[in-house]
Amino acid sequence: MLIGQRIKYFRKGAKITQEELAKSCGISLASLKNYESGKREAPLETLRKISRIFGVPIATLIDSNKAEEEPARLKALYLIGQKAKEKTDGNFSDQAKIPEIFAHVGSITFSPIDYEIIEEVHKLNAKGQKTALERIRELAEIKKYVK
């Protein structure tokens, strides 16, 4: 599977349109179509943005063996995306902020409590979400709370 095919695979798995992904990446729809069809290669910075949006390491977009191991992550991403669409009245560009939380995580496994945390965070306004993230980061630095 080529890189463009993997981009399309993840996009379809997350149930988002080309328009939504292009807007979230800050690229034109024509560019995304060219990347997915293999007519052009996506620049590294665009691949980084795409990997963050899908919550996968950039290596997963480049390596087909890793991409094929991702169905569970895609399902989790889809569920998060659907909940975010509900909370943002369908404005997908607001969802692009979600993967920033996971941008530096090489492997994401979602448990029931992860969904509860996300649900509770979505009840907060922007200031509350920022504060919640700060508190989570503080807890992540305390040994007794780290896996």
N, C-alpha and C positions, 0 to 999 in steps of 0.2 A: 504494500500500500504506500503510495507517495504522500508527501507532506500535505498537499492540497486535499487529497482524499481523506486524510486523517482529520484535517480541519472540518471538512464536511461531516465526517462521522461523528465528531464531538458535537458539532452544532446541531445536527439532527437528533442525536441522543439527548441533548439538553432541551430539545423542542423549541428552538428559537429560529427566527427567520434570518435570512442573509441580511436583510435591512437592519434588524436589531443588532446583529453582531458587528456589522460595518460601523454603525453609529457608535456602539460601545467602544470600538477600537479607534475611532476617530479617523477612519479611512472611507474612501468612496465605495459605493456598492459595486461599481465596475471593477475596482481593484480586488475586492473580495472574490467576486466571480472569477476573475483571472487566476487568483491563487488556488481556488477550489478546483478549477478545471485543469490546472497545471500549465496554463499559458504563460504564467509568470511566477517567479519565486517570491515569496513574501520576505521582506526585509527582517532582520533579526529583531528589531524593536517591535515590529508588528507581531511576530511570533511570541515575543514576551507578553505582549498585551493579551493575545489570544489565550496563552497558557494560564495567565492570571484569571481571566474571565471564566475559564473552565475549571480552574483550581487544580491544574495538573502541572507537573514539572515540564519545562520546555523540552527536555529529552523525550518525553512521551509523544510530543508532536513530531519529533524527528525520527524516533525509533518505532517501527511498526510492531515489533514484538511487545513493547510496553503498552502501546495503544490498545492492543487486543485484550489486555488484562484489565481494562477499565470499566466494564459494564456496571459494577456496583457503585462506583464513583459517579458515573453518569446518572444513575437512578437518583442518587442523593442530590446531585446538582440540579436535576430536573425538579425534584420536590422543593428544594430551596428556592429555585427560580419561580415556581408557581406561587409559593407563599409570598415571595417578594413582589411578584406582579400584582397579587391581591392588595398588598400593603401600599403599593405605589400607583394604584389605579392604572396598571398596564404600561407605565412609563419605564420601559426596560433599561434606559440609560441610567436610571437611578440604581438598578441592580448591579451595574458594573462595579460599584463600590464594595459589594459583598466579597468578591475574591481577594480584595486587598487584605482582608483579615487573614487569608490563608496563603498569601503570596510567597512566603518564605518557608512554607511547610512542604517537605518532599512527598509525604504520603498522608492522605487524609482518610481516616476511617470514621464513619458516622455511627454513633450509638444513639439510643433513645434520648439520653440526656442532652446530647448535642442539639437535637431538634427542639427540646424544651427550652434550652438556652436561647436558640435563635428566635423562637416564638416570643419569648419574654422581651428580648432586645427589640423586636419589631413593634412592641407596644410603646416604646420610648420615643421621645422627640430626639432631634439631632444632638442636642446637648446631653441628654440622658444616655444616648448610645455611646457618645464619646467617653463619658464618665464610666460607663459599664466596661468598655474596652480597656480603659486605663486600669480599672480594678482587676480585670482578668489578667492583664500583663503583670500587675504587682503580685498576684497570687502565683503566677507561673514562675516567679523568681524565688519563691519560698519552697525549700526542699520537701517539706512534709506534704505539699500539695501536688508535686510533680510526679508523673508516672515513672 
